[in-house]
Amino acid sequence: QLSASDAHPGSWSSSNQASTLADVLRERNLDLDLRTRLQALETQKRVALDVEDYSQAQKVKAQVDSLLAQARVQLAPQEKADGGIPLSEVARHNKPHDCWIALQGKVYDLTDHLLHHP
């Protein structure tokens, strides 16, 4: 999976990255809907742990982790490759059927290449 740090080495230092749920929730520019969903899921996870439903807690944790990844992309620095594409946009194209990378200030769409690569 491509992240902002993968897309442009050095542009996303650990001091800039919100590493925990608490860090992400402290970010002022986090989308309100995303913040609300993260808080609700964290509450669901704690309830599941309180009743010792570890299977449910694990499922909810996976959802929280997925939303945290979205939040980190949203909060990524808006540095741009030479083509004017924000690295946060490059980081969103991280699937085999939609894969972009940024190398030395240029953005490449590798989607077609991945279809033919083992």
C-alpha positions in Angstrom: 0.0 0.0 0.0 1.4 3.4 -1.0 1.5 6.1 1.6 2.6 9.7 1.4 6.1 8.7 2.7 6.4 6.0 0.0 5.3 8.5 -2.6 8.0 11.0 -1.7 10.8 10.0 0.6 11.5 12.6 3.2 8.3 14.5 2.7 6.4 12.8 5.6 8.6 12.6 8.7 7.4 10.8 11.8 7.1 14.1 13.6 4.5 15.2 11.0 2.5 12.0 11.1 -0.2 11.5 13.6 0.7 8.0 14.7 -2.1 7.1 17.1 -5.8 7.6 17.2 -5.4 10.2 20.0 -2.9 12.1 17.8 -5.3 12.0 14.8 -8.2 13.2 16.9 -6.2 16.1 18.2 -5.6 17.4 14.6 -7.7 20.6 14.1 -8.0 20.1 10.3 -9.4 16.6 10.5 -12.7 16.2 8.6 -15.6 16.3 11.2 -17.3 13.2 9.7 -14.1 11.2 9.9 -13.5 12.4 13.5 -17.0 11.4 14.5 -16.7 7.9 12.8 -13.4 7.3 14.5 -14.7 8.3 17.9 -17.8 6.0 17.5 -15.7 3.0 16.4 -13.3 3.5 19.3 -16.3 3.5 21.7 -17.6 0.3 20.1 -14.2 -1.3 20.4 -14.0 -0.4 24.1 -17.5 -1.8 24.7 -16.6 -5.0 23.0 -13.4 -5.3 25.1 -15.4 -4.6 28.3 -17.7 -7.5 27.6 -14.7 -9.6 26.5 -16.0 -10.0 22.9 -12.5 -10.0 21.5 -13.6 -11.1 18.0 -15.8 -8.0 17.7 -13.1 -5.8 19.2 -10.7 -7.1 16.5 -13.2 -6.4 13.7 -13.8 -2.8 15.0 -10.1 -2.3 15.4 -9.6 -3.2 11.7 -12.2 -0.5 10.8 -10.5 2.0 13.0 -7.1 1.2 11.3 -8.7 1.7 7.9 -10.1 5.1 8.9 -6.8 6.1 10.5 -5.1 5.4 7.2 -7.7 7.7 5.5 -7.1 10.4 8.1 -3.4 10.2 7.7 -3.8 10.7 3.9 -6.1 13.7 4.6 -3.6 15.2 7.1 -0.6 14.6 4.8 1.4 17.7 4.0 0.2 19.2 0.7 3.6 19.1 -1.0 3.3 18.7 -4.7 5.3 16.8 -7.3 6.5 18.9 -10.2 3.3 18.2 -12.1 1.3 20.1 -9.4 -0.3 16.9 -8.0 -0.4 16.9 -4.2 1.3 13.9 -2.7 -1.8 13.3 -0.6 -3.6 12.7 -4.0 -0.9 10.3 -5.1 -1.2 8.4 -1.9 -5.0 7.8 -2.6 -4.1 5.8 -5.7 -2.8 2.8 -3.9 -4.7 -0.2 -5.3 -3.6 -2.7 -8.0 -6.3 -1.4 -10.3 -5.3 2.3 -9.6 -1.6 2.7 -8.7 0.3 6.0 -8.9 3.8 6.7 -7.6 5.9 9.9 -7.3 9.6 9.7 -8.1 12.0 12.6 -8.1 9.1 15.1 -8.4 7.2 13.3 -11.2 4.0 11.3 -10.8 3.7 8.0 -12.7 0.5 5.9 -13.3 1.7 2.3 -13.0 -1.8 0.7 -13.3 -1.3 -0.7 -16.7 2.2 -2.0 -15.8 0.9 -3.8 -12.8 -1.6 -5.7 -14.9 1.3 -7.3 -16.8 3.7 -7.6 -13.9 3.8 -10.8 -11.8 
